[in-house]
Amino acid sequence: MARGQPEAFMIHIIGGGLAGCEAAWQAASLGVRVVLHEMRPVRATAVHKTDQLAELVCSNSLRGDKLDNAVGLLKEEMRRLGSLVMRMADAHRVPAGAALAVDRELFSRAMTEAVQSHPLLTVTREEVPRIPDDPAMYPLIIATGPLTSETLSADIAAHVGADHLYFYDAISPIVLAETIDMAKVFRASRWGRSLSSPESRVPSPEDGDYLNCPMTKDDYDRFYDAVISAESATVHDFDKEKFFEGCLPIEVMAHRGRETLRFGPMKPVGLIDPRTGRTAYAAVQLRQDTLAGDHFSLVGFQTQLKWGEQARVLKLVPGLENAEFVRFGMVHRNTYINGPTVLRETWQTKFRDDLFFAGQISGVEGYVESAASGLIAGRNAAALVRGEEPRVPPRTTAIGALAYYVSHADPRNYQPTNITFGIMEPPPNIRKRADRKLATSTRALEDLDRWNSSASFSTTSA
Ligand SMILES: Cc1cc2nc3c(=O)[nH]c(=O)nc-3n(C[C@H](O)[C@H](O)[C@H](O)COP(=O)(O)OP(=O)(O)OC[C@H]3O[C@@H](n4cnc5c(N)ncnc54)[C@H](O)[C@@H]3O)c2cc1C
């Protein structure tokens, strides 16, 4: 037995993704042994490509990393709570302007090594096909993600009933860097914000973390007409219209109106072409996807168009005429429970104290949010075996607001959410929006530090 802990100090976690690994790390940091059950490579999912833990299945971006942005605040809170995901993401970041993007391979390899080498963590490679009956498996965290295996999904559905829902997301294509026509694109981060020159607002040709494909009105109209008439892959009838609003396929956006893309993923604002000193009519942004810089993904270009159609339509983007696609966009299933019906703010289920859900399946959306829910679920499952009360950070924090949303939103129209300032109460009497955001972040971090230092348990480092 590692570190002389009693056998009773043990929890089980199903799913070695972002949420499951973070939960395991947090519990182990509290001196609790963890058995982490991960089905890959014994059983594959439709989307994961490797046998690594915490694989990033789509974009390599963990989104904004500044405190004027809610996901930036959530990241900073997680860092202060000893998050493994944040430690490894910071260690393996690649240039991405004001966002935190990582080299996906190095990131998940580092996560796997950290988890597998922790003396209190055991990883077993097996599918758990149903919610276990064996009392020795509890406390239990289910963190099996949007692609939870079929048999376990069916069993979860049997436990939570009609509240177990499905919908579809779509993912962005990736192009080979050497096939991009560099003469037609320019480097810049929106508003000139770059890792290399964070304060610069005057981009030079070498500056900026994104490649931008500028479009004239004619280019845009041609592209729009092609998207509108392109053929999509089939989505099952019962899943139609269930896309997550924050991750709409480009063709779904395009069908909402000619200008929708130009005010969405193709917005040109803040992108000044250093060659002309002007802003284009529309722009497509490409973000570096690997540290080596050999792959770029199309930012916000998730799509369910047929692959042949994607190749045809995307080659109308200036700079991509001869692009080679490393991966096409696609549609995927997303499994999640109706959080407000099933969960408490502690990520425990309402029907069983020692059963938790965490990650995308718990009804949050996004890599960082999934890891954040795992962080609290892991701490609380560990608290239970230690005979302590599960705790939740204050609602004034991003991580606390997320827990509150998932457990208290309207269950009739429940939609998984990214963290936004919209689900956090702003401090009173601040009129300017930008000031309100920063004040919300400042208060959140103060409240989080106070909450964390008042914990009855103390964490140990591995
Ligand atoms: C195709 C796709 C693209 C996405 N793109 C993005 C994106 O670009 N940005 C973003 O922020 N979020 C994205 N998401 C949403 C979400 O953030 C990710 O899915 C994230 O990985 C969720 O983390 P998780 O830990 O909940 O699940 P996962 O990371 O999927 O981990 C769950 C793990 O559980 C395992 N598992 C499943 N069933 C069983 C079982 N019965 N027994 C044992 N193990 C099991 C799986 O193999 C997997 O390793 C995407 C989701 C999908 C499906």
The ligand as a Gaussian input file, in Angstrom:
#p B3LYP/6-31G(d) Opt

LIG

0 1
 C      -15.132000      15.350000     -31.757000
 C      -15.083000      16.280000     -30.603000
 C      -14.451000      17.498000     -30.752000
 C      -14.347000      18.364000     -29.666000
 N      -13.673000      19.518000     -29.846000
 C      -13.445000      20.315000     -28.786000
 C      -12.627000      21.469000     -28.942000
 O      -12.105000      21.731000     -29.994000
 N      -12.435000      22.267000     -27.868000
 C      -12.986000      21.989000     -26.656000
 O      -12.763000      22.750000     -25.703000
 N      -13.788000      20.895000     -26.487000
 C      -14.028000      20.059000     -27.517000
 N      -14.833000      18.953000     -27.385000
 C      -15.594000      18.762000     -26.154000
 C      -14.845000      18.283000     -24.908000
 O      -14.144000      19.352000     -24.367000
 C      -13.903000      17.144000     -25.135000
 O      -14.628000      16.049000     -25.574000
 C      -13.140000      16.753000     -23.866000
 O      -12.189000      15.783000     -24.216000
 C      -14.043000      16.223000     -22.763000
 O      -13.261000      15.754000     -21.709000
 P      -13.760000      14.486000     -20.878000
 O      -12.694000      14.163000     -19.902000
 O      -15.112000      14.741000     -20.361000
 O      -13.906000      13.314000     -21.962000
 P      -12.777000      12.575000     -22.821000
 O      -11.590000      13.431000     -22.959000
 O      -13.448000      12.061000     -24.039000
 O      -12.386000      11.349000     -21.897000
 C      -13.279000      10.299000     -21.627000
 C      -12.503000       9.008000     -21.604000
 O      -13.364000       7.961000     -21.161000
 C      -13.075000       6.787000     -21.908000
 N      -14.268000       5.914000     -21.841000
 C      -15.463000       6.087000     -22.454000
 N      -16.321000       5.105000     -22.085000
 C      -15.642000       4.295000     -21.230000
 C      -15.986000       3.125000     -20.505000
 N      -17.195000       2.578000     -20.571000
 N      -15.046000       2.538000     -19.723000
 C      -13.782000       3.063000     -19.620000
 N      -13.417000       4.187000     -20.289000
 C      -14.340000       4.804000     -21.071000
 C      -12.717000       7.316000     -23.292000
 O      -11.910000       6.398000     -23.991000
 C      -11.976000       8.602000     -22.969000
 O      -10.587000       8.434000     -22.880000
 C      -14.954000      18.045000     -28.429000
 C      -15.617000      16.834000     -28.300000
 C      -15.661000      15.944000     -29.364000
 C      -16.328000      14.625000     -29.191000

